[in-house]
Amino acid sequence: MNKVLNTRAILLASALAIAPAAYAETPADALVVAATIDDIISLDPAQAFEFSGNDVNNNTYDRLVDFDPTDLDAGFQPSLAESWEVSEDGMSITFTMREGVTFHSGNPVRAEDAAWSLQRAVKLDKTPSFILTQFGFTPDNVEEKIVADGNMLTLHLDAPYAQSFVLNCLTANIASVVDKELVMQNVDGEDLGNAWLSTNDAGSGAYVLAAWRANEVVQLTAYEDYFQGAPAMKRVIIQNVSESSAQRLQLEQGDIDVARALSPTDAEAISGGEGVHIEDQPRGRILYMGLNQKDELLSNPAVIEAMKYLVNYDGIADSFLKGQFVPHQSFLPKGYLGALDEMPWTYDVEKAKQILADGGVEGGEITTRVRDLREYTDVAQALQASMAEAGLTLNIEQMTGAQVLDAYRAREVPIFLGEWGPDYSDPNTNAATFAYNPDNADEANATGLLAWRNAYEVPAEMNEATLAATQEQDSDARATMYQDIQRQYQAEAPIIPLFQRIEPTGLRDGVNNWQSGGSVTSVIYRAVTKGE
């Protein structure tokens, strides 16, 4: 253990020396990334729920099941668990752990570690714990519900959930397996090692956390004994560079290999430049329009239908949202099981006017609140113009994100324009908020459900179908169920998906196999190579 700690001290010192430097050309075995990483609060996988923290943990920890960085479309794959078996009644899943895997400390990875890691996450009850507790685990029962026996780990569920539902959730970072022996040496009172793990690493992943200086830099070093093979990049240095123009300059000069926070203008300028190129990858976030059903005008079915034709999808995506979003009209992002590619609506003001006329709507006025973020206000203003052509007046009040979110959660925003990002890689993560609302009463206070926030009384059959899809064991049949739910949703729901976010990443030529995680996971460094 002393050797490990000494090594980390040396790496920490080297990180502090290396981080501020500029390179004419980065080392062949190092990947230097510029990103915005000032959102990291904690690196404890039971607590971290921010984008940058998840990026780090996705590379320093392993999970029972995980994604192949070269083929995300294949879905979850065996990782620390080499196989699993579902009981006949569907109420439990038993995993067989892979032999010979070690943590960064040198300790063996055991079923006991995996069980304790999941139990710990439930007991700590931090923000992402709902991903596990939705299967019936509580701090009081989790030691009986999640049990290790030799090389086997069994999860006892409270319902016969779909295998794919459970396994998709186990790809989330909260399901990371931590080194029980190491963490228990660093417990402070009853915190189960939370304070220590916030700034330290106890994983078995392809990379070891060598340094983290808040708002400045994260450095990772390759774990040479990684069970899937040592990564080619022996160091990964992630520098906090928030300005797009600064990232662009550093990329063009060769000081960095990857730029992850480029504006559409800078991305377009880089595209086709000498020695650099842009890769666009879809992310899971959906920009949508919510029509509050407490508003008399917006609750009119004719208005709901007409609004779908008053969005200039292609025009917006090709102008001020270029390089940030692409049109997408279903609530499951591309990349998810059951995602629907169908685009039933086009920009058609005349059709919208006819729908309104047929519905007896002769104009109307709406005042709404929009977050003062450029992409949202620009969409609102484009909508304002097209609504005016159809005889509807939209008044826009700009507010801070916190102000708008507070009002939205109180069901006080008539037309909401904003984004929703999935919490885990299973389709239920979006279906359970867009298409599920079993109690529409104000007293239900179901602020986590977008349907409730927009006062959308989801039809009973859609609620039932959403629940049923979580228990369908056949993945193909389950995908079909979600597609059917989305088609019904598109036909009637007042919460309208508009665009899916894409991430333009600037790369130096020669950086190969870059994977930002697509729609379903976080960045994965272990497959990256550099060369001609």
C-alpha positions as CSV (number, residue, x, y, z in Angstrom):
1,M,0.0,0.0,0.0
2,N,2.9,2.4,0.8
3,K,4.2,1.8,-2.7
4,V,0.8,2.7,-4.2
5,L,0.6,5.9,-2.2
6,N,4.1,6.9,-3.0
7,T,3.5,6.3,-6.7
8,R,0.4,8.5,-6.5
9,A,2.3,11.2,-4.7
10,I,4.9,11.2,-7.5
11,L,2.1,11.3,-10.2
12,L,0.4,14.2,-8.3
13,A,3.6,16.2,-8.4
14,S,4.2,15.5,-12.1
15,A,0.6,16.5,-12.8
16,L,1.0,19.9,-11.2
17,A,4.1,20.4,-13.1
18,I,2.7,19.3,-16.4
19,A,-0.8,20.9,-16.3
20,P,0.1,24.5,-17.0
21,A,2.5,23.7,-19.8
22,A,1.8,24.3,-23.5
23,Y,2.9,21.7,-26.0
24,A,4.0,22.3,-29.6
25,E,3.0,18.7,-30.0
26,T,1.6,16.5,-27.2
27,P,3.5,13.4,-26.2
28,A,2.7,10.3,-28.3
29,D,1.5,8.4,-25.3
30,A,-0.5,11.2,-23.7
31,L,-4.0,12.5,-24.5
32,V,-4.5,16.2,-23.6
33,V,-8.1,17.3,-23.5
34,A,-9.6,20.8,-23.0
35,A,-13.0,20.8,-21.5
36,T,-15.2,22.6,-18.9
37,I,-14.7,20.6,-15.7
38,D,-15.7,23.2,-13.1
39,D,-18.8,21.2,-12.3
40,I,-17.0,18.4,-10.4
41,I,-18.2,18.4,-6.8
42,S,-17.3,14.9,-5.7
43,L,-15.6,11.8,-7.3
44,D,-17.4,9.3,-5.1
45,P,-19.4,7.3,-7.6
46,A,-22.2,7.0,-5.0
47,Q,-22.5,10.8,-5.1
48,A,-21.1,12.2,-8.4
49,F,-23.9,13.1,-10.8
50,E,-22.3,15.9,-12.8
51,F,-21.1,15.5,-16.3
52,S,-17.4,15.9,-15.7
53,G,-17.4,13.8,-12.5
54,N,-19.1,11.0,-14.4
55,D,-16.5,11.3,-17.2
56,V,-13.7,10.7,-14.6
57,N,-15.4,7.9,-12.8
58,N,-16.3,6.1,-16.1
59,N,-12.6,5.6,-16.6
60,T,-11.4,4.9,-13.1
61,Y,-14.1,2.4,-12.1
62,D,-15.6,-0.7,-13.6
63,R,-19.2,-2.0,-13.2
64,L,-20.7,-5.4,-13.4
65,V,-21.8,-4.6,-16.9
66,D,-20.6,-1.9,-19.2
67,F,-20.3,-0.6,-22.8
68,D,-17.8,-1.5,-25.5
69,P,-16.2,1.8,-26.4
70,T,-15.9,0.7,-30.1
71,D,-19.5,-0.3,-30.4
72,L,-22.0,1.5,-28.1
73,D,-24.9,0.4,-30.3
74,A,-24.3,-3.2,-29.0
75,G,-25.6,-2.1,-25.6
76,F,-24.4,-3.4,-22.2
77,Q,-21.7,-6.1,-22.2
78,P,-20.1,-8.3,-19.6
79,S,-17.5,-6.5,-17.5
80,L,-16.6,-7.4,-13.9
81,A,-19.5,-9.9,-14.2
82,E,-18.6,-12.4,-16.9
83,S,-22.2,-13.8,-17.0
84,W,-25.6,-13.6,-15.3
85,E,-28.7,-15.6,-14.9
86,V,-32.3,-14.5,-14.2
87,S,-34.5,-16.6,-12.0
88,E,-37.6,-18.3,-13.4
89,D,-39.9,-15.9,-11.6
90,G,-37.8,-12.9,-12.8
91,M,-37.4,-11.7,-9.2
92,S,-33.6,-12.1,-9.0
93,I,-30.5,-11.8,-11.1
94,T,-27.3,-13.7,-10.1
95,F,-24.0,-12.6,-11.5
96,T,-20.8,-14.6,-11.8
97,M,-17.8,-12.5,-11.1
98,R,-14.8,-12.5,-13.4
99,E,-11.7,-14.1,-11.8
100,G,-8.3,-12.5,-11.7
101,V,-9.3,-8.8,-11.7
102,T,-7.6,-6.4,-9.3
103,F,-8.2,-3.0,-8.0
104,H,-5.6,-0.2,-8.4
105,S,-4.5,-1.1,-4.9
106,G,-3.7,-4.6,-5.9
107,N,-6.6,-6.0,-3.9
108,P,-8.7,-8.6,-5.8
109,V,-12.1,-7.6,-7.1
110,R,-14.7,-9.9,-5.3
111,A,-18.4,-10.4,-5.3
112,E,-18.2,-9.0,-1.7
113,D,-16.9,-5.7,-3.1
114,A,-19.6,-5.5,-5.7
115,A,-22.4,-6.2,-3.1
116,W,-20.9,-3.7,-0.6
117,S,-20.6,-1.0,-3.3
118,L,-24.3,-1.3,-4.2
119,Q,-25.3,-1.5,-0.6
120,R,-23.2,1.5,0.2
121,A,-24.7,3.6,-2.6
122,V,-28.2,2.8,-1.3
123,K,-27.3,3.6,2.3
124,L,-25.6,6.9,1.5
125,D,-28.8,7.9,-0.4
126,K,-27.1,10.6,-2.5
127,T,-28.7,12.2,-5.6
128,P,-28.2,9.3,-8.0
129,S,-29.4,6.6,-5.6
130,F,-32.8,6.5,-7.2
131,I,-31.3,4.6,-10.1
132,L,-30.9,1.6,-7.7
133,T,-33.7,2.2,-5.2
134,Q,-36.3,1.9,-8.0
135,F,-35.8,-1.8,-7.8
136,G,-37.1,-1.9,-4.2
137,F,-33.7,-1.5,-2.4
138,T,-33.8,0.6,0.8
139,P,-31.2,1.3,3.5
140,D,-33.0,-1.0,5.8
141,N,-33.3,-4.0,3.4
142,V,-30.4,-3.7,1.1
143,E,-28.1,-6.1,2.9
144,E,-30.8,-8.8,2.5
145,K,-31.6,-7.8,-1.0
146,I,-28.1,-7.6,-2.4
147,V,-26.1,-10.7,-1.3
148,A,-22.6,-12.1,-2.2
149,D,-21.9,-15.8,-1.9
150,G,-18.4,-16.8,-2.9
151,N,-17.9,-15.6,-6.5
152,M,-21.6,-15.0,-7.0
153,L,-23.7,-11.8,-6.5
154,T,-27.5,-11.9,-6.4
155,L,-29.9,-9.0,-6.6
156,H,-33.3,-9.7,-5.2
157,L,-35.8,-7.4,-6.8
158,D,-39.3,-6.2,-5.7
159,A,-40.9,-7.0,-9.1
160,P,-40.0,-9.1,-12.2
161,Y,-38.3,-6.3,-14.1
162,A,-36.9,-6.7,-17.6
163,Q,-33.4,-8.0,-17.6
164,S,-32.4,-5.1,-19.9
165,F,-33.9,-2.5,-17.5
166,V,-31.8,-3.8,-14.6
167,L,-28.6,-4.2,-16.6
168,N,-28.9,-0.8,-18.3
169,C,-29.2,0.8,-14.8
170,L,-26.1,-1.1,-13.7
171,T,-24.0,0.6,-16.4
172,A,-24.6,3.9,-14.5
173,N,-21.7,5.2,-12.5
174,I,-23.5,4.8,-9.2
175,A,-23.2,1.0,-9.8
176,S,-19.4,1.3,-9.9
177,V,-17.6,-1.3,-7.9
178,V,-15.3,0.1,-5.2
179,D,-12.4,-1.5,-3.2
180,K,-14.1,-2.2,0.1
181,E,-10.9,-2.9,2.0
182,L,-9.3,0.3,0.9
183,V,-12.3,2.5,1.5
184,M,-13.0,1.0,4.9
185,Q,-9.4,2.1,5.9
186,N,-10.5,5.7,5.2
187,V,-13.9,5.9,6.8
188,D,-14.7,9.0,8.8
189,G,-17.4,8.2,11.4
190,E,-20.5,6.9,9.6
191,D,-19.7,8.3,6.1
192,L,-18.7,4.9,4.6
193,G,-15.7,6.6,3.1
194,N,-17.7,9.4,1.3
195,A,-15.3,12.2,2.3
196,W,-12.2,10.3,1.2
197,L,-13.7,9.0,-2.0
198,S,-14.7,12.5,-3.0
199,T,-11.0,13.2,-3.9
200,N,-9.5,9.7,-4.2
201,D,-9.9,6.6,-6.3
202,A,-10.7,3.1,-5.2
203,G,-11.5,1.5,-8.6
204,S,-10.3,-1.1,-11.0
205,G,-10.8,0.9,-14.2
206,A,-8.4,1.4,-17.1
207,Y,-7.1,4.6,-15.5
208,V,-5.9,5.6,-12.0
209,L,-6.8,9.1,-10.6
210,A,-3.4,10.7,-10.3
211,A,-4.5,14.3,-9.6
212,W,-7.5,16.6,-9.4
213,R,-7.2,20.3,-8.8
214,A,-10.7,21.7,-8.6
215,N,-11.5,24.1,-11.6
216,E,-8.1,23.4,-13.1
217,V,-7.0,19.9,-14.1
218,V,-7.7,16.2,-13.8
219,Q,-4.8,13.8,-14.6
220,L,-5.3,10.1,-15.1
221,T,-2.6,7.5,-15.5
222,A,-2.9,4.1,-17.2
223,Y,-3.5,1.1,-15.1
224,E,-1.1,-1.4,-16.6
225,D,-2.8,-4.4,-15.0
226,Y,-6.2,-3.6,-16.4
227,F,-8.1,-6.8,-17.1
228,Q,-9.0,-5.7,-20.7
229,G,-5.5,-4.7,-21.5
230,A,-3.5,-1.6,-20.6
231,P,-4.7,1.5,-22.6
232,A,-2.4,3.0,-25.2
233,M,-2.6,6.5,-23.7
234,K,-0.5,6.3,-20.6
235,R,-1.7,9.6,-19.4
236,V,-4.9,11.6,-19.9
237,I,-4.8,15.2,-18.9
238,I,-8.1,17.1,-18.8
239,Q,-7.6,20.9,-18.5
240,N,-10.3,23.2,-17.5
241,V,-10.6,25.6,-20.5
242,S,-14.1,27.2,-20.5
243,E,-13.7,29.6,-23.4
244,S,-14.3,28.1,-26.8
245,S,-12.0,30.5,-28.6
246,A,-9.1,29.4,-26.2
247,Q,-9.8,25.7,-26.9
248,R,-9.8,26.4,-30.7
249,L,-6.5,28.2,-30.5
250,Q,-4.9,25.5,-28.4
251,L,-6.1,22.8,-30.7
252,E,-4.9,24.5,-33.8
253,Q,-1.5,25.1,-32.2
254,G,-1.2,21.5,-31.2
255,D,-1.1,22.2,-27.5
256,I,-4.1,19.9,-27.0
257,D,-5.4,16.8,-28.7
258,V,-9.1,17.2,-28.0
259,A,-11.4,20.3,-27.6
260,R,-14.8,19.4,-26.0
261,A,-16.5,22.8,-25.5
262,L,-16.4,24.4,-28.9
263,S,-19.1,26.9,-30.0
264,P,-20.8,26.3,-33.3
265,T,-18.8,29.2,-34.8
266,D,-15.5,27.8,-33.7
267,A,-16.4,24.2,-34.7
268,E,-17.3,25.4,-38.1
269,A,-14.1,27.4,-38.4
270,I,-12.0,24.4,-37.4
271,S,-13.8,22.0,-39.8
272,G,-11.5,21.2,-42.7
273,G,-8.6,23.1,-41.1
274,E,-5.1,21.8,-41.4
275,G,-4.2,19.1,-38.9
276,V,-7.6,19.2,-37.2
277,H,-11.1,17.9,-37.8
278,I,-14.6,17.9,-36.1
279,E,-16.5,14.8,-35.0
280,D,-20.2,15.2,-34.2
281,Q,-21.7,12.6,-31.7
282,P,-25.3,12.6,-30.6
283,R,-25.9,13.2,-26.9
284,G,-28.9,12.1,-24.9
285,R,-30.4,15.5,-24.2
286,I,-33.7,16.5,-25.8
287,L,-34.8,20.1,-26.3
288,Y,-38.6,20.1,-26.0
289,M,-41.6,22.4,-25.8
290,G,-44.0,21.8,-22.9
291,L,-47.5,23.2,-23.2
292,N,-49.0,23.6,-19.7
293,Q,-52.4,22.1,-19.6
294,K,-53.5,24.5,-16.8
295,D,-53.6,27.2,-19.5
296,E,-57.0,27.3,-21.1
297,L,-55.7,28.1,-24.6
298,L,-52.9,25.6,-24.5
299,S,-55.1,22.8,-23.3
300,N,-57.2,23.0,-26.5
301,P,-56.4,19.9,-28.6
302,A,-56.3,22.1,-31.8
303,V,-53.7,24.3,-30.3
304,I,-51.6,21.4,-29.2
305,E,-51.7,20.0,-32.7
306,A,-51.1,23.3,-34.4
307,M,-48.0,24.1,-32.3
308,K,-46.3,21.0,-33.7
309,Y,-46.4,22.7,-37.1
310,L,-45.3,26.1,-35.9
311,V,-41.7,25.1,-35.2
312,N,-39.3,25.6,-38.1
313,Y,-37.3,22.4,-37.3
314,D,-34.9,22.5,-40.2
315,G,-34.5,26.3,-40.3
316,I,-33.6,26.4,-36.7
317,A,-31.2,23.5,-36.9
318,D,-29.5,25.0,-39.9
319,S,-29.1,28.4,-38.4
320,F,-28.7,29.4,-34.8
321,L,-28.7,25.8,-33.4
322,K,-26.3,24.6,-36.2
323,G,-23.7,22.3,-34.7
324,Q,-25.6,22.0,-31.4
325,F,-28.9,20.2,-32.2
326,V,-30.6,18.2,-34.9
327,P,-34.3,17.7,-35.3
328,H,-35.7,14.9,-33.3
329,Q,-39.4,14.4,-32.6
330,S,-39.6,11.5,-30.1
331,F,-38.8,11.4,-26.4
332,L,-36.2,8.7,-26.6
333,P,-32.8,9.9,-27.9
334,K,-31.2,8.1,-30.8
335,G,-29.0,5.4,-29.3
336,Y,-31.5,4.1,-26.8
337,L,-33.5,0.9,-27.0
338,G,-36.7,1.6,-28.8
339,A,-35.7,5.0,-30.1
340,L,-38.0,6.2,-32.8
341,D,-36.6,8.0,-35.9
342,E,-40.0,9.0,-37.3
343,M,-40.5,12.7,-37.9
344,P,-44.3,13.3,-38.2
345,W,-44.3,17.1,-38.1
346,T,-42.9,19.7,-40.6
347,Y,-42.9,23.5,-40.5
348,D,-46.2,24.4,-42.1
349,V,-47.9,27.6,-40.9
350,E,-50.8,27.2,-43.3
351,K,-51.6,23.8,-42.0
352,A,-51.4,25.1,-38.4
353,K,-53.8,27.9,-39.3
354,Q,-56.2,25.4,-40.8
355,I,-56.1,23.2,-37.7
356,L,-56.8,26.2,-35.5
357,A,-59.7,27.3,-37.7
358,D,-61.2,23.8,-37.7
359,G,-60.9,23.8,-34.0
360,G,-62.7,27.1,-33.6
361,V,-59.6,28.9,-32.3
362,E,-59.6,32.6,-33.4
363,G,-56.3,33.8,-31.9
364,G,-55.1,34.1,-28.4
365,E,-52.3,35.5,-26.2
366,I,-49.8,33.7,-24.0
367,T,-47.1,35.1,-21.8
368,T,-44.3,32.6,-20.9
369,R,-41.0,32.5,-19.2
370,V,-37.8,31.4,-20.8
371,R,-34.3,30.9,-19.4
372,D,-31.9,33.6,-20.5
373,L,-29.7,31.1,-22.4
374,R,-29.1,32.0,-26.1
375,E,-30.3,28.8,-27.7
376,Y,-33.6,28.8,-25.6
377,T,-34.4,32.5,-26.2
378,D,-33.6,32.1,-29.9
379,V,-36.0,29.2,-30.2
380,A,-38.6,31.2,-28.3
381,Q,-38.3,34.1,-30.6
382,A,-38.5,31.9,-33.7
383,L,-41.7,30.4,-32.2
384,Q,-43.0,33.8,-31.4
385,A,-42.7,34.8,-35.1
386,S,-44.4,31.7,-36.5
387,M,-47.2,31.8,-33.9
388,A,-47.9,35.4,-34.9
389,E,-48.4,34.3,-38.5
390,A,-51.0,31.8,-37.2
391,G,-52.8,34.5,-35.2
392,L,-51.4,33.6,-31.8
393,T,-49.4,36.1,-29.7
394,L,-46.5,34.9,-27.6
395,N,-45.0,37.3,-25.0
396,I,-41.6,36.2,-23.7
397,E,-40.2,37.0,-20.2
398,Q,-36.5,36.1,-19.8
399,M,-35.4,34.9,-16.4
400,T,-32.5,33.1,-14.9
401,G,-32.4,29.3,-15.0
402,A,-33.2,29.0,-11.3
403,Q,-36.2,31.3,-11.6
404,V,-37.6,29.5,-14.6
405,L,-37.0,26.1,-13.0
406,D,-38.7,27.1,-9.8
407,A,-41.7,28.3,-11.7
408,Y,-41.8,25.2,-13.9
409,R,-41.7,22.9,-11.0
410,A,-44.6,24.9,-9.6
411,R,-46.5,24.3,-12.8
412,E,-46.5,28.1,-13.6
413,V,-44.8,28.2,-17.0
414,P,-47.3,28.2,-19.9
415,I,-44.8,27.2,-22.6
416,F,-41.5,25.7,-21.4
417,L,-38.5,25.5,-23.7
418,G,-35.6,23.6,-22.3
419,E,-33.7,20.3,-22.2
420,W,-34.1,17.0,-20.5
421,G,-31.1,14.7,-20.1
422,P,-31.5,11.0,-19.3
423,D,-30.3,9.8,-15.9
424,Y,-29.3,6.3,-17.0
425,S,-29.0,4.3,-20.2
426,D,-32.4,2.6,-20.2
427,P,-35.5,3.9,-22.1
428,N,-37.5,4.0,-18.9
429,T,-35.4,7.0,-17.9
430,N,-37.4,9.2,-20.3
431,A,-40.6,7.2,-20.7
432,A,-41.1,7.5,-16.9
433,T,-41.1,11.3,-17.0
434,F,-42.6,12.2,-20.4
435,A,-45.2,9.5,-20.6
436,Y,-46.0,8.6,-17.0
437,N,-48.1,10.6,-14.5
438,P,-50.4,8.5,-12.4
439,D,-51.6,11.4,-10.2
440,N,-52.1,14.8,-11.9
441,A,-53.3,16.6,-8.8
442,D,-51.4,19.6,-7.6
443,E,-51.0,17.8,-4.2
444,A,-49.1,15.0,-5.8
445,N,-46.1,17.4,-6.2
446,A,-44.4,15.0,-8.6
447,T,-41.9,17.6,-9.7
448,G,-39.6,14.9,-11.2
449,L,-42.1,14.1,-13.9
450,L,-42.2,16.4,-16.9
451,A,-45.8,15.2,-17.5
452,W,-46.8,16.5,-14.1
453,R,-44.9,19.8,-14.5
454,N,-47.0,20.5,-17.6
455,A,-50.2,19.2,-15.9
456,Y,-50.5,16.5,-18.6
457,E,-53.0,13.9,-17.4
458,V,-51.4,10.9,-19.1
459,P,-54.0,8.4,-20.3
460,A,-54.4,5.3,-18.1
461,E,-53.3,3.0,-21.0
462,M,-50.1,5.0,-21.5
463,N,-49.3,4.8,-17.8
464,E,-49.9,1.1,-17.8
465,A,-47.9,0.6,-21.0
466,T,-44.9,2.5,-19.5
467,L,-45.0,0.3,-16.4
468,A,-45.4,-2.9,-18.4
469,A,-42.4,-2.1,-20.6
470,T,-40.2,-2.2,-17.5
471,Q,-41.1,-5.9,-17.0
472,E,-41.0,-7.2,-20.6
473,Q,-38.1,-9.7,-20.6
474,D,-37.7,-9.9,-24.4
475,S,-35.6,-6.9,-25.5
476,D,-37.0,-6.9,-29.0
477,A,-40.6,-6.9,-27.7
478,R,-39.6,-4.3,-25.2
479,A,-38.2,-2.0,-27.9
480,T,-41.5,-2.4,-29.8
481,M,-43.5,-1.4,-26.7
482,Y,-41.5,1.8,-26.4
483,Q,-42.0,2.6,-30.1
484,D,-45.7,2.1,-29.7
485,I,-45.8,4.4,-26.6
486,Q,-43.9,7.1,-28.5
487,R,-46.3,7.0,-31.4
488,Q,-49.3,7.4,-29.1
489,Y,-47.4,10.1,-27.3
490,Q,-46.7,12.0,-30.6
491,A,-50.3,11.8,-31.5
492,E,-51.7,13.5,-28.4
493,A,-49.1,14.6,-25.8
494,P,-48.7,18.4,-25.1
495,I,-45.0,18.0,-24.4
496,I,-43.3,18.1,-27.8
497,P,-39.7,16.8,-28.5
498,L,-38.0,19.1,-31.0
499,F,-34.3,18.5,-31.2
500,Q,-31.5,16.2,-29.9
501,R,-28.3,17.7,-28.8
502,I,-25.1,16.8,-30.6
503,E,-21.5,17.4,-29.3
504,P,-19.0,18.7,-31.8
505,T,-15.6,17.6,-30.7
506,G,-12.4,19.1,-32.2
507,L,-9.7,16.5,-32.7
508,R,-6.1,16.7,-33.9
509,D,-5.6,14.5,-36.9
510,G,-4.1,11.2,-35.7
511,V,-6.4,10.9,-32.7
512,N,-8.3,7.7,-33.3
513,N,-11.2,5.9,-31.6
514,W,-12.4,8.9,-29.7
515,Q,-15.6,8.2,-27.9
516,S,-17.5,10.9,-26.0
517,G,-20.1,8.3,-24.9
518,G,-22.8,8.9,-27.4
519,S,-26.3,9.2,-25.9
520,V,-25.9,6.5,-23.3
521,T,-22.7,6.9,-21.3
522,S,-19.7,9.1,-20.5
523,V,-16.4,9.6,-22.3
524,I,-14.3,6.5,-22.7
525,Y,-10.5,6.9,-23.0
526,R,-9.2,3.4,-23.0
527,A,-9.7,2.8,-26.7
528,V,-8.0,6.0,-27.9
529,T,-4.8,5.8,-29.9
530,K,-2.6,8.4,-31.6
531,G,-0.9,8.0,-34.9
532,E,-1.1,8.7,-38.6
